Amino acid sequence: AQGGEGARVRESLIGFLTELAGGDKERARGIGWDASVEPCDGNRTVWPGVGCNGAPAGDGRITAIVLERKGLDGTINAASLCAAAPALRVLSLEGNELRGDLPAAISGCARLTHIYVGDNRLSGSLPPSLAELASLHVLNVSRNSFSGEIPAELSKLGLVRFCGNDNRFNGAIPEFELSRFEHFSVANNNLTGPIPDDAGDFGRDSFSGNSDGLCGRPDFPPCPPPPSSGENDGKRRRRARTIVMCLGYVLLGAGVAAFVLYMMCSKRRRRPSGVGGKTAATTETSSSVTPGKSAYSLPMSEERMNATAAAAAAVARATPASLVVLQRSGTAASTVMTLNTAAAAAAEAARKLRFEDLLRSPAELLGRGRFGSAYKVVVPGGAALAVKRVKDAAGAEEEEEFRRRMERVGKARHPAVLPPLAFYCAMQEKLVVYEFLGHGSLAKLLHGSIESSQVALDWPARLHIASKVADGMAFMHGALRGGDGDGDGANANLSFSSSYEEDEAGGAIAHGNLKASNILFTATMEPCISEYGVTAPPPPSSAPAAALRADVRAYGVLLLELLTGKATAADGAELARWVTAVIREEWTAEVFDRAMLSSAGAGGDTVASEQRMVRLLQVAMRCIDDASSPSPPPTMREVAGMVNAIREEDDMSLSSEA
Ligand SMILES: Nc1ncnc2c1ncn2[C@@H]1O[C@H](COP(=O)(O)OP(=O)(O)OP(=O)(O)O)[C@@H](O)[C@H]1O
C-alpha cells in the first residue's frame, strides 16, 4: 500500500486504535502508532504491537496486532480493523477494559488464526460469523461478560484452544471434538446439558461452575438416555428435557401415591381409636415423631381403599411413614418470620396439608440439583408450596437421622432461614415442604440472564445479603447446639460455643449444602437460606465439627461469588484459586464484579467502599483458607461478627452522606 492507499490504511488503523482507547486520543497516541510512517518496513515492525510479515508490499503485511494490558477501555471496531489489515492472523487485546461486543464484522479478517480478547469487559453474544474464520485455531474470550449461547457453528472450525470460561454463556456446549483440543474450558458459566462424549483429557476444571447444569462425563451427573437416533440435535435436547421433567413428575407422583396408599391403610388400622371431627390432622412438632407410628392422619374415603392398598400397607408396616407437619399450635403466621400474606397462606396450607392434596395439585419442576429435584405445587386454596425431593438411597437408620434433623431444624426460627413446613420420609423417599418463594435465588440474581435478573445487585445490597446470611447461619449453628432453639435469637446466640469441638458435643446441625441457589428472596427481597440440613453432609464432613467447618467454607465461597459476580462449582475451589492468584499478583481490585464496583462509586466514597470490599474479601479468604492460615478457622458466629462490623461501617458512611 503506497501513497493515498497507505494513508487510508494508516488512518483506518489509528481510528481502530482510538476507538479501542474509548476515543481518548492522548492514550491512543501513547501506544506509539505514528500516522506519518508506515506500520511495517518490509518485515520489520515500525509501529509497536504490530506484527509484519515479509510478504511483498501491499495490504498483506500486517499479520498481528498485539495490544495487551494497555488500559484500553473502548470498543472494538472490527470493520475498520479488517478493512485496514485484511491479512491479519493474530489479534490479541487481552487484559484491557474493553467494552461492547465482539462485532460480527470480525469475520472480515478472514485469515485470522488466533483471537485473544480474554480479561476484558466484553458482553453480548459471540457472533456466529466467527464460524466463517476457516483458519481460526485459538479463540480466547475468557473472563468477560459474554452471554447467550456459544455458537454451535464453532464446532465446525478446526479450533485447538477454546477458552470461554468465566462468562455468562448459557445453553448447551457445542459438539466440539474435544480430543483434538490442546486446551478447553467453559468453566464458570450458566451452561446446561451434556458434556460432549468426546471430552478428551479435559477434567472437571474445564466444566465446573455451571450451577450443576451440565451432565455426562467427567464426574457430572449422568445425562438422561438419548432418544432414538436419527433426530436432529435440537430435537434431541428438547426431548431429553421433556423426558427429565416427565420422569420427575412420575417419580414424585409414585412416591406420593405409595404414601397415600399407606396412609389409607394406616387410617383403617387406626380407625377404632380415630378422632371424629378432625378432618386434616396437623401434627405439632412436640408430638410428631414417634418412630414406627404415622403421625399424620388422612381423611380417606372408603372408595379409595382398593385392592392395592393391602400390598402398600404391607410395605408400610415394614417401613413406617409419616408426613410430619412442623407447625406448632397458634397461628401459622406467627411462626413464620417472613410475616407476609403468601408466607401466612403457605404456613396455613401446610398446617392442613394432606398428601392427597399434594397428589392432586398441579406440580411444576423447578429444577434438578445435585441432591434432588424441587417442585412447585399449588395446593387447594391457592397457596404455593415448594417440595424438595431429596435424592437418597439411605437405609432405615439414616431415615431416622433425617427425621431428627428436620425436627430440630423445624424448631429453630430465624428470619433469614426458610423453615421447613412439613416433611415426609419413608421407603427411601424424602420430601421436604417449604413455602414457595417466587422472587428468585441469589444464583439467578448474580448469574442469570439479564431478563431474569432485573434487580441490579449493588454493593450495599450484596453486603446486606452477606450479613443476613451470616446471621442466619450463625444463629442456626448456635441455636441447634442444644436442640432447643425456640426462635429467641438473643438467647440462642448466647449459647454459642467457641470451638467446633464444643459444637460437636452440643450436636449442632450444619446446613450441608449452602450455596447461591439455596439463598432465596422474600417478597421484600430479604435473603432466606433454604434447604437447611436437608442433605446429610458427605464424608469427610459427616463428623459434626467438620460439617460446621464445611458450612463456613461454603459461606466463604458464597462471599466470593457475591464479590466477584462469578459462578462457581459445588466446592468453589476453582474460584478460590483464581481469587488467590489475582491477589497474589496484587491486582486485588481486579477480582471484584465490575457491576458492583461501579455501583459503589455512585453513592459516595468509592475508595472507602472498595476498602470494605477488600475486607469482606479477606473474611471470605479466612473462611476458605484453612491450610495456609496460622490461626484456626473462624466459627460462623465470628464470621457474622466480622461481616456485620463491615456492614455497620458501610451503613454509617451512607447515613453520614445523606
Ligand atoms: N422454596 C422455594 N421456592 C422457590 N424456589 C425454590 C424453592 N426451593 C428451591 N427452589 C428453586 O428450585 C430450583 C431447584 O432447586 P434444587 O434445590 O432442587 O436445586 P439446587 O439448589 O440447584 O441443587 P441442590 O440439589 O444441590 O440443592 C433452584 O433454582 C431453587 O432456587
PDBQT file of the ligand as one rigid body, heavy atoms in Angstrom, charges set to zero:
ROOT
HETATM    1  N1  LIG A 701     -38.865 -22.790  48.370  1.00  0.00    +0.000 N 
HETATM    2  C1  LIG A 701     -38.556 -22.484  47.119  1.00  0.00    +0.000 A 
HETATM    3  N2  LIG A 701     -39.217 -21.513  46.474  1.00  0.00    +0.000 NA
HETATM    4  C2  LIG A 701     -38.878 -21.177  45.202  1.00  0.00    +0.000 A 
HETATM    5  N3  LIG A 701     -37.890 -21.762  44.504  1.00  0.00    +0.000 NA
HETATM    6  C3  LIG A 701     -37.210 -22.740  45.090  1.00  0.00    +0.000 A 
HETATM    7  C4  LIG A 701     -37.506 -23.165  46.424  1.00  0.00    +0.000 A 
HETATM    8  N4  LIG A 701     -36.642 -24.159  46.742  1.00  0.00    +0.000 NA
HETATM    9  C5  LIG A 701     -35.849 -24.358  45.657  1.00  0.00    +0.000 A 
HETATM   10  N5  LIG A 701     -36.180 -23.505  44.668  1.00  0.00    +0.000 N 
HETATM   11  C6  LIG A 701     -35.533 -23.387  43.366  1.00  0.00    +0.000 C 
HETATM   12  O1  LIG A 701     -35.705 -24.579  42.646  1.00  0.00    +0.000 OA
HETATM   13  C7  LIG A 701     -34.553 -24.835  41.852  1.00  0.00    +0.000 C 
HETATM   14  C8  LIG A 701     -34.121 -26.265  42.057  1.00  0.00    +0.000 C 
HETATM   15  O2  LIG A 701     -33.780 -26.409  43.417  1.00  0.00    +0.000 OA
HETATM   16  P1  LIG A 701     -32.938 -27.615  43.943  1.00  0.00    +0.000 P 
HETATM   17  O3  LIG A 701     -32.717 -27.405  45.394  1.00  0.00    +0.000 OA
HETATM   18  O4  LIG A 701     -33.561 -28.878  43.516  1.00  0.00    +0.000 OA
HETATM   19  O5  LIG A 701     -31.578 -27.481  43.159  1.00  0.00    +0.000 OA
HETATM   20  P2  LIG A 701     -30.237 -26.788  43.565  1.00  0.00    +0.000 P 
HETATM   21  O6  LIG A 701     -30.388 -25.876  44.760  1.00  0.00    +0.000 OA
HETATM   22  O7  LIG A 701     -29.678 -26.155  42.334  1.00  0.00    +0.000 OA
HETATM   23  O8  LIG A 701     -29.320 -28.014  43.915  1.00  0.00    +0.000 OA
HETATM   24  P3  LIG A 701     -29.215 -28.934  45.207  1.00  0.00    +0.000 P 
HETATM   25  O9  LIG A 701     -29.905 -30.210  44.888  1.00  0.00    +0.000 OA
HETATM   26  O10 LIG A 701     -27.748 -29.081  45.362  1.00  0.00    +0.000 OA
HETATM   27  O11 LIG A 701     -29.842 -28.185  46.364  1.00  0.00    +0.000 OA
HETATM   28  C9  LIG A 701     -33.489 -23.831  42.272  1.00  0.00    +0.000 C 
HETATM   29  O12 LIG A 701     -33.397 -22.830  41.279  1.00  0.00    +0.000 OA
HETATM   30  C10 LIG A 701     -34.010 -23.238  43.535  1.00  0.00    +0.000 C 
HETATM   31  O13 LIG A 701     -33.611 -21.881  43.666  1.00  0.00    +0.000 OA
ENDROOT
TORSDOF 0
